[in-house]
Amino acid sequence: MSSPLAHHRKFLAEFRRNFHTTGAILPSGRYLARALTRQLADLPAPRRILEAGPGTGPVTAELLRQLGPEDRVDLVEWNPAFVELLQERFARDPRFVPHAARCRVIHERVEALDGGGQYDLIVSGLPLNNFAVPVVAEILQAFRRLLRPGGRLSFFEYAAIRRAKALVSGSEQRARLQGVARELDGFLAATAARRELVWRNVPPAWVHHVLLPGGA
């Protein structure tokens, strides 16, 4: 199960079963993974990192490649099939095994995590545009709560996804998408945020880089 082809098959199977929480037909590509982890280099060590919605682990692999000896990573995943796969990768995958002692796989929703102000960086692969508006609001509140003052967040959404969905959706779905957009726009407006377009992904994606108030 440690081969890339097996990971793609697992991801596709979970997409078919759980579209609303998987959100994509393919795992994040390497260019998207690099963009999502770009802010890590700006943070002094040791760093505590949270990855929300790691799926089969393509962004995790990029995080692990950049880890320092005292860094720690929590991977929070709600899908039990992905939890099992991640645990297997930390037991067998040569890219994951050397970092197993510094990483935790947590089977939980990110908005249900205990504590606050724990993390220097949060990297999120959660498909926010697939969720109900109250769930998006809870996730964004959790990001604020879990990050330290001056902490950083990177998350993505597929380019033009809300507009494309709105064109083929009924009024209820369009209202939900508009609500999600309001939550995201309000969150980004209250933070120091920039975004970059990753063309070399399927499909292309916007990565939002957020710096919470209190940082340099």
C-alpha positions, 0 to 999 in steps of 0.5 A: 500500500506504500506505492503512489499508485496504491495511494491514488487508488485509495484516494479515488475510492474515498472520493467515490464514497465520501465526496463531501469530505474528500473534495478532489478526484486526485491527491494534491500534486507536488507543486501544490504541496510545495506551495502549501508548505512554503511558509514553513521556511519563514518560521524559526525552529523548533516548530509545531505544525498541524496538518488538517486533512492530510488524506493519503499524505502528499503534502505530509511528505513535503512537510517531512522533507523540510522538518528540523530535528526538533519540529513536531507534526500533528496530522488530523484526519477524520476519514478512517481509511486515510488514518489507516493509510497514514499509520501504515506509511509511518510504519513502512514508507521510507520517507515517513519512517524516520519521522514517526517519533515526531509525528502523531496521526489523530483521528478527529475533526480539526474543529474538535481538537482541544487546546489553543495557541499550540501551533506555529503553522497550520497547513490545511487540505480540507475542501472548505467549499464542500462543507455547510456554512456553519462547519466552515465557520467552526473550522476557521474559528478552530484555526484561529484558536489553535494557532499561536499569536503570529502563527501562520496558516496555508490552505487552498481552494480550486480556482473558480470552483465556487463560480463553476459549481454555482452555474450548475447548482440549484438555489440551495447550493448557490446560497451555501456557496455564497455563505462559504464565500462570505466566511472565507472573505471575512476571515481573510480580510481580518488577517494579513493574507496573500495568495498564489495561483498554482497552475501546475495542479489538477485542477489549478488551485489558489493557495492562501497564506495567512499571518495571524495578528501578533506576528512580525 
